[in-house]
Amino acid sequence: MTWNWKSKVAGIGFLALSLSLQAQAPAEKAPENWFNLDLTADKVHGVSTEKAYKELLKDKKPKKKVLVAVIDSGVDPEHEDLKEVMWVNPDEIAGNGIDDDKNGYVDDIHGWNFIGGADGKNVNYENLELTRLYRELKAKKKLNKKEKAFFEKIKEEYETRRKEMKQRKSQYDMILDAFKLVEKELGTDDFTAKDLEKIPENASDDLKQAAAMMAPSLAQVPSKVMKEQLEGAVNYFSMNVDYFLNEDFDPRPTVGDNYKKQSERRYGNSDVYGPDAQHGTHVAGIIAAVRTNDLGMMGVADNVEIMSIRTVPNGDERDKDVANAIRYAVDNGADIINMSFGKAYSYNKKIVDKAVKYAAKKGVLLVHAAGNDNKNTDVEYNFPTPFYQKGKDPYKRGPKEANNWIEVGALSWKGAADAPAVFSNYGASTVDIFAPGVDIYSTVPEGEYEALSGTSMAAPVVAGVAALVKAYYPELSGQELKECLEKSVVPIDYEVNKPGTSELVKFTDLCKKGGVVNAYKALELAEKMVKEKK
């Protein structure tokens, strides 16, 4: 699932259970371009991109055009800040309906879409993997002992979560209806608690009750913000009830593949944009938005191309599609793959593991977002993972792990104890490094820009730094890029809040390397590494 923090799901200021709005302090504004700034010069924990360009790269020319694959919800290839950097398949002729390069994918000009059908239709909403597993096991006539135990576990989780989502949806539907009743009476959605006094005494009981419900919250939150939050809440809970946690909803026939045949490779279509490309477009901009056109924002890397591989719907991605996306990226020349998605359950971890091993063999670096549930991934899962499955149980970590994989937590711009993002997953043995991931201003579809937050934003910062290093030091393999970025982190040597709590911990309790990726230091180390190779 590609959900970024404060977008569509958690943390957007939904109503409290008391049915009054949560008070919101005036929002502090992040420094412009903060993720590219420098801690010493700019007093914000960016990755020193601008310093690197000014001091280390001013007299150097890149040696390689780096190809970064974005496995995501889709990318807007015509965005003003991205169209110059979109990968164009040199051996394919656009729109002729012929697989010119004989790679098995027709008209794959900017990449491929593994969640679309040959007829041009696309999957937008999907189930959670929890729902798909529940549906499949429920339909089996006979379960062995292990399957039965697992089914009972996920059945309880599925039913509990679905019941909660239905109850919440009912609550918020009622409150939104009350708001609309007041809005209709006053003739505007911009009103205050004092405006409620205009409602006549002979008004209906429903209207009076609605006004009484709104009054306490209006003292804290503007009515337009209230409406936006209510609509967001209703939308979120509706998506859960209608799609994510609905066993009767199955969009896979749209794709037209044989889903049971997990080794199947050739399916999908060439639409790399899709019905909702906000997330993927934002990710692409962080990595590679043009730095020299005075438009919008500046990405991290300046000599890079973006390959869009649409694989992640509004819901949980499927392992078959993820594995195929990784293989497509590798086979078509990607140097780095960004994966800003994750889920709690896996249907076929082994097929993803095989694709990861294939990428490792080809020297391709994988960068993965750690997730936004402020949970410890040392003890809870966020698939895919770099730990190769041993045996038949995907939930038992094997001793071997990918050496071409960087797992990324999210950093806030606020610093001090609040340095880790409140939502970020963490893990002393499962998360490698942290990177800026709060209030990151980047590209979104139709030529727009927006600030979003999430480990989904932190991962492309790391992918961008890796691409920057690779452009000037192409001799470094994916494994060596991982070593370079991890050994050159800026350490955080003071105690910080464990995400989602006020408990102070060491930064090494949150990630293996105890620090933040840094472009300047990575480039310095890359110079040394390349000299030592000669």
C-alpha positions in Angstrom: 0.0 0.0 0.0 1.4 3.4 -1.0 -0.4 5.6 1.6 1.6 8.6 2.6 1.1 10.0 6.1 -1.6 12.6 6.3 -2.9 11.6 2.9 -6.1 9.7 2.7 -5.5 7.6 5.8 -4.2 8.2 9.3 -3.3 11.5 10.9 -5.4 14.0 8.9 -7.1 15.2 12.0 -10.2 13.0 12.0 -12.9 13.5 14.6 -12.2 12.3 18.1 -14.5 9.5 19.4 -16.4 12.1 21.4 -17.6 13.4 18.1 -15.8 16.7 18.5 -12.8 17.8 16.4 -9.3 17.4 17.5 -7.8 20.8 18.3 -5.0 21.7 15.9 -2.2 24.1 16.7 -1.2 26.5 13.9 0.9 24.5 11.5 4.6 25.2 11.5 6.0 25.5 8.1 9.0 23.4 6.9 11.9 25.4 5.4 11.7 25.5 1.6 13.6 22.6 -0.1 14.6 21.4 3.4 15.4 17.9 2.4 18.3 19.1 0.2 19.7 21.5 2.8 22.6 21.1 5.2 22.6 20.8 9.0 25.6 23.1 9.6 24.8 25.7 7.0 21.0 25.8 7.1 20.3 24.4 10.6 18.0 21.7 9.3 18.7 18.0 8.9 18.6 17.7 5.1 21.0 15.6 3.1 23.4 18.4 2.0 22.5 18.1 -1.7 22.9 21.8 -2.4 26.3 21.9 -0.6 27.4 18.9 -2.6 26.6 20.5 -5.9 28.3 23.8 -4.9 31.4 22.4 -3.4 32.1 18.9 -4.7 30.5 18.8 -8.1 30.9 22.3 -9.5 33.9 21.4 -11.7 32.8 17.8 -12.4 30.7 16.3 -15.1 28.6 13.2 -14.6 29.9 10.0 -16.2 26.6 8.2 -16.6 22.9 8.8 -17.0 21.4 6.8 -14.1 18.1 5.0 -14.6 15.8 4.8 -11.5 12.7 2.6 -11.6 9.8 3.9 -9.5 7.6 0.9 -8.6 4.5 2.7 -7.5 1.0 3.9 -8.3 2.0 5.5 -11.5 3.8 8.7 -12.7 2.6 11.6 -14.7 5.0 11.5 -17.6 3.9 14.9 -18.9 4.5 16.9 -15.7 6.5 20.0 -16.4 9.2 19.1 -13.9 9.4 15.4 -15.0 8.8 15.1 -18.7 12.5 15.8 -19.5 13.7 13.1 -17.2 11.2 10.3 -18.1 12.9 7.2 -19.5 12.1 6.6 -23.1 12.6 3.0 -24.3 15.0 3.5 -27.3 13.9 0.3 -29.0 10.2 0.8 -28.9 8.0 2.8 -31.3 5.2 4.6 -29.4 1.6 3.7 -30.2 2.1 1.2 -33.0 0.7 -1.8 -31.0 3.9 -3.8 -31.8 6.5 -5.2 -29.4 9.3 -3.6 -31.3 12.1 -4.6 -28.9 10.7 -8.1 -28.4 10.8 -7.8 -24.6 7.3 -9.1 -24.2 5.7 -5.7 -23.5 3.9 -3.8 -26.2 4.5 0.0 -26.4 6.4 0.2 -23.1 7.7 3.7 -23.8 8.1 5.0 -20.2 7.8 1.7 -18.4 4.9 -0.8 -17.7 1.7 -1.2 -15.9 1.2 -4.6 -14.1 -2.2 -3.7 -12.7 -4.0 -3.0 -16.0 -5.6 -5.1 -18.7 -4.7 -5.5 -22.3 -8.0 -3.6 -23.1 -6.6 -0.5 -21.4 -8.6 -0.7 -18.2 -6.9 -0.3 -14.9 -7.1 -1.5 -11.3 -7.5 1.4 -8.9 -8.8 0.0 -5.6 -7.7 -3.3 -4.2 -8.2 -5.5 -1.1 -5.7 -5.7 1.7 -3.6 -8.8 1.5 -5.3 -9.8 4.8 -8.6 -9.8 2.9 -7.3 -11.8 0.0 -5.7 -14.5 2.3 -8.9 -14.7 4.3 -11.0 -15.1 1.2 -8.8 -17.8 -0.2 -8.5 -19.9 3.0 -12.2 -19.5 3.7 -13.0 -21.0 0.3 -10.8 -24.1 0.8 -12.7 -27.2 1.7 -10.0 -28.7 3.9 -7.3 -26.9 5.8 -4.3 -28.6 7.4 -3.4 -27.8 11.1 -1.1 -25.0 10.2 -3.5 -23.4 7.7 -6.4 -23.7 10.2 -4.4 -21.9 12.9 -3.4 -19.1 10.5 -7.0 -18.8 9.2 -8.4 -18.4 12.7 -5.9 -15.6 13.3 -6.6 -13.7 10.2 -10.4 -14.3 10.4 -10.4 -12.6 13.8 -8.4 -9.7 12.5 -10.4 -9.3 9.3 -13.8 -9.4 11.1 -12.7 -7.1 13.9 -11.2 -4.5 11.5 -14.2 -4.7 9.2 -16.7 -4.3 12.0 -14.7 -1.3 13.3 -14.6 0.4 9.9 -18.3 -0.1 9.4 -19.0 1.5 12.8 -16.7 4.4 12.2 -18.2 5.0 8.8 -21.6 5.1 10.3 -20.5 7.6 12.9 -18.8 9.9 10.4 -21.7 9.7 7.9 -24.0 10.9 10.7 -21.7 13.8 11.7 -21.2 14.9 8.1 -24.9 14.8 7.5 -25.3 17.1 10.6 -22.7 19.5 9.2 -24.5 19.6 5.8 -27.8 20.3 7.6 -26.2 23.4 9.3 -24.5 24.4 6.0 -27.8 24.3 4.1 -29.5 26.4 6.8 -26.8 29.1 6.9 -26.2 29.0 3.1 -22.4 28.6 3.4 -19.8 26.1 4.7 -17.8 29.0 6.2 -19.4 29.7 9.5 -18.5 30.1 13.2 -20.0 29.1 16.5 -21.6 32.6 16.7 -23.3 32.1 13.3 -25.1 29.1 14.8 -27.1 31.7 16.9 -28.8 32.6 13.6 -30.6 29.3 13.5 -34.3 30.1 14.5 -35.8 28.7 17.7 -38.5 27.0 15.7 -36.0 25.0 13.7 -36.4 21.3 13.5 -35.0 19.1 16.3 -32.5 17.6 13.8 -31.1 21.0 13.0 -30.9 22.1 16.6 -29.1 18.8 17.5 -26.7 19.3 14.5 -25.9 22.8 15.6 -25.3 21.7 19.2 -23.0 19.0 17.9 -20.9 21.4 15.8 -20.7 24.3 18.4 -17.9 23.0 20.7 -15.6 22.0 17.8 -16.1 25.4 16.0 -14.4 27.1 18.9 -11.2 25.2 17.9 -11.4 24.4 14.2 -12.6 26.5 11.3 -15.8 25.1 9.7 -14.1 24.5 6.3 -11.3 22.5 7.9 -14.0 20.5 9.8 -15.8 19.8 6.6 -12.6 18.7 4.8 -11.7 16.4 7.7 -15.2 14.9 7.9 -15.2 14.2 4.1 -11.7 12.7 4.4 -12.8 10.5 7.2 -15.9 9.3 5.4 -13.8 8.6 2.3 -11.3 6.6 4.3 -13.7 4.5 6.1 -15.7 4.0 2.9 -12.6 2.7 1.1 -12.0 0.2 3.9 -15.6 -1.1 3.9 -16.1 -1.1 0.1 -12.6 -2.2 -1.0 -9.8 -2.9 1.5 -11.8 -5.1 3.8 -14.5 -6.4 1.5 -14.1 -10.1 0.7 -16.8 -9.8 -2.1 -14.7 -7.2 -4.0 -12.1 -8.7 -6.3 -10.7 -6.4 -9.1 -8.1 -8.9 -10.4 -10.2 -9.9 -13.5 -9.5 -6.5 -14.8 -5.9 -7.5 -15.3 -6.7 -10.6 -17.2 -3.8 -12.7 -16.1 -3.9 -16.2 -14.7 -3.3 -15.2 -11.1 -2.7 -18.7 -9.9 0.2 -18.9 -12.3 2.6 -16.9 -10.2 5.5 -17.3 -12.6 3.5 -15.6 -15.4 5.4 -12.5 -16.7 3.7 -11.0 -19.7 0.4 -9.2 -18.8 -0.7 -5.6 -18.2 -0.6 -2.6 -20.4 1.6 0.4 -21.2 -0.4 3.0 -19.2 2.2 4.2 -16.6 0.0 7.0 -15.4 -3.2 5.1 -14.3 -6.2 6.5 -12.4 -4.3 7.8 -9.3 -0.7 8.8 -9.9 -0.3 11.3 -7.0 2.0 9.1 -4.9 4.3 7.9 -7.7 4.6 11.3 -9.2 5.5 12.8 -5.9 8.2 10.1 -5.4 9.6 10.6 -8.9 9.9 14.4 -8.3 11.9 13.9 -5.1 14.4 11.7 -7.0 14.7 13.6 -10.2 12.6 16.8 -10.8 14.6 19.0 -13.1 17.0 21.2 -11.1 17.7 23.9 -13.7 14.3 25.0 -15.0 13.2 27.3 -12.2 10.0 25.4 -11.9 8.3 24.1 -8.7 11.1 22.2 -6.9 14.4 20.5 -7.3 15.0 16.8 -7.1 18.1 15.3 -5.6 19.8 13.9 -8.7 20.5 15.8 -11.9 21.6 13.2 -14.4 18.9 10.7 -14.0 15.9 9.1 -15.8 12.7 7.8 -14.3 11.1 4.5 -15.4 7.5 4.2 -14.1 6.3 0.7 -13.3 2.7 0.9 -12.1 2.3 -1.9 -9.6 0.7 -0.5 -6.4 -3.1 0.2 -6.2 -5.1 1.9 -3.6 -4.9 -1.1 -1.4 -2.2 -3.8 -1.1 0.1 -4.6 -3.9 0.4 -8.3 -5.0 3.6 -10.2 -4.7 3.4 -11.5 -8.3 3.3 -7.9 -9.6 6.1 -6.7 -7.3 8.3 -9.6 -8.5 7.6 -8.9 -12.1 8.1 -5.1 -11.6 11.6 -5.7 -10.2 12.5 -8.1 -13.0 11.2 -5.6 -15.6 13.3 -2.8 -14.1 16.4 -5.0 -14.1 15.9 -6.3 -17.6 15.4 -2.9 -19.0 18.5 -1.3 -17.5 17.5 0.2 -14.1 20.4 1.0 -11.8 18.3 1.7 -8.8 14.7 0.7 -7.8 12.6 2.7 -5.4 9.9 0.8 -3.6 7.7 3.1 -1.5 5.0 0.6 -0.5 4.4 -2.1 2.1 1.9 -4.4 3.7 1.5 -6.6 6.8 1.0 -9.9 5.1 2.6 -11.7 2.1 1.0 -14.2 -0.3 4.1 -15.4 -2.0 7.3 -14.0 -0.5 9.5 -16.5 -2.3 8.7 -15.1 -5.7 9.7 -11.6 -4.5 12.8 -13.0 -2.9 13.8 -14.6 -6.2 13.4 -11.2 -8.0 15.4 -9.5 -5.3 18.2 -12.1 -5.8 18.0 -11.5 -9.5 18.5 -7.7 -9.0 21.4 -8.4 -6.6 23.1 -10.6 -9.2 22.8 -7.7 -11.7 24.1 -5.2 -9.2 20.9 -3.2 -8.9 20.2 -1.3 -5.7 16.7 -1.6 -4.1 15.5 1.2 -1.8 12.4 0.4 0.3 10.2 2.5 2.6 10.0 1.2 6.2 6.3 2.1 6.6 4.2 4.6 8.5 2.7 2.7 11.5 5.3 3.8 14.1 5.9 0.1 14.7 9.1 -1.8 15.4 9.7 -3.9 12.3 12.2 -6.1 14.3 9.0 -7.7 15.7 6.3 -6.8 13.2 6.3 -7.2 9.4 6.3 -4.7 6.6 6.6 -6.7 3.4 8.5 -6.9 1.2 11.6 -7.5 3.4 15.3 -8.1 2.6 15.3 -11.2 4.7 15.0 -14.3 2.5 12.3 -16.8 3.4 13.6 -20.1 4.9 11.3 -23.0 4.4 7.6 -22.6 3.8 6.7 -19.9 6.3 7.0 -16.3 5.0 6.7 -15.0 8.6 9.9 -16.7 9.8 13.0 -14.7 8.9 15.8 -16.7 7.4 19.4 -16.0 8.3 20.3 -14.6 4.9 19.3 -11.2 3.6 19.7 -9.1 0.5 23.0 -7.2 0.2 21.6 -4.7 -2.3 18.7 -3.4 -0.2 18.4 -0.2 1.9 15.4 0.1 4.3 14.6 3.7 5.1 12.9 5.4 8.0 11.5 9.0 7.9 13.1 12.0 9.5 11.3 15.3 10.5 12.7 18.7 9.9 12.1 19.8 13.5 15.2 18.2 14.9 16.2 17.5 18.5 14.0 14.9 20.3 11.5 15.3 17.5 13.9 14.3 14.7 12.3 11.0 13.9 8.9 11.4 12.2 6.1 10.5 14.6 4.7 8.0 12.1 7.9 6.2 11.0 8.5 2.5 11.5 11.8 1.7 13.0 14.0 -1.3 13.9 17.5 -1.6 15.3 18.1 -4.7 13.1 15.6 -4.1 10.2 15.8 -0.4 9.3 19.1 0.7 7.9 19.1 4.5 7.8 16.8 7.5 8.0 16.1 10.3 5.5 13.9 13.4 5.3 10.2 12.4 5.0 8.1 15.1 6.6 6.5 18.0 4.6 8.4 17.1 1.4 7.4 19.4 -1.4 7.3 17.7 -4.7 5.5 17.0 -8.0 1.9 15.7 -8.2 -0.2 15.1 -11.4 -1.4 17.8 -13.8 1.6 20.1 -13.3 0.9 20.7 -9.6 3.1 20.5 -6.5 2.2 19.4 -2.9 3.9 18.8 0.4 3.4 15.2 1.6 4.9 13.1 4.4 5.8 9.5 4.8 8.6 7.0 4.7 7.3 6.9 1.1 9.0 10.3 0.7 12.1 9.3 2.7 13.0 6.3 0.4 13.2 8.4 -2.8 15.5 10.9 -1.0 17.9 7.9 -0.5 17.3 6.7 -4.0 18.1 10.2 -5.3 21.3 10.3 -3.3 22.3 6.9 -4.6 21.5 8.0 -8.2 23.6 11.2 -7.7 26.6 9.1 -6.5 26.1 6.6 -9.3 26.1 9.3 -11.9 29.6 10.4 -10.9 31.0 7.1 -9.8 29.4 4.5 -12.2 32.0 1.9 -11.2 30.0 1.3 -7.9 27.6 -1.6 -7.9 24.3 -1.7 -6.1 26.0 -3.4 -3.2 28.8 -0.8 -3.1 26.3 2.0 -3.3 24.6 0.5 -0.2 27.9 0.4 1.6 28.7 4.0 0.6 25.5 5.5 1.7 25.3 3.6 5.0 28.9 4.2 6.0 28.6 8.0 5.3 25.5 8.8 7.3 25.5 11.8 9.6 25.1 10.2 13.1 22.4 11.4 15.5 24.2 11.0 18.8 21.5 12.3 21.1 18.4 10.7 22.4 15.2 11.1 20.4 11.5 10.3 20.8 10.6 6.8 19.8 8.1 7.3 17.0 4.6 7.7 18.3 5.7 8.0 21.9 7.5 10.4 24.2 10.0 7.7 25.3 13.6 8.8 24.7 15.8 6.3 23.0 19.2 6.2 21.2 19.0 6.6 17.4 20.8 3.3 17.1 17.6 1.8 18.7 15.7 3.0 15.6 18.1 1.9 12.8 21.2 -0.1 12.2 23.5 2.8 11.2 22.2 5.3 13.7 22.1 8.2 11.3 20.8 10.1 8.3 21.8 9.7 4.6 24.0 12.5 3.4 24.8 13.3 -0.3 28.0 15.3 0.5 29.6 12.7 2.7 28.5 9.9 0.3 30.2 11.6 -2.6 33.4 12.0 -0.6 33.4 8.4 0.4 32.6 7.3 -3.2 35.7 9.1 -4.4 37.8 7.1 -1.9 36.1 3.8 -2.7 36.7 4.2 -6.4 40.4 5.1 -5.9 40.8 2.0 -3.8 39.3 -0.1 -6.5 42.0 1.0 -9.1 
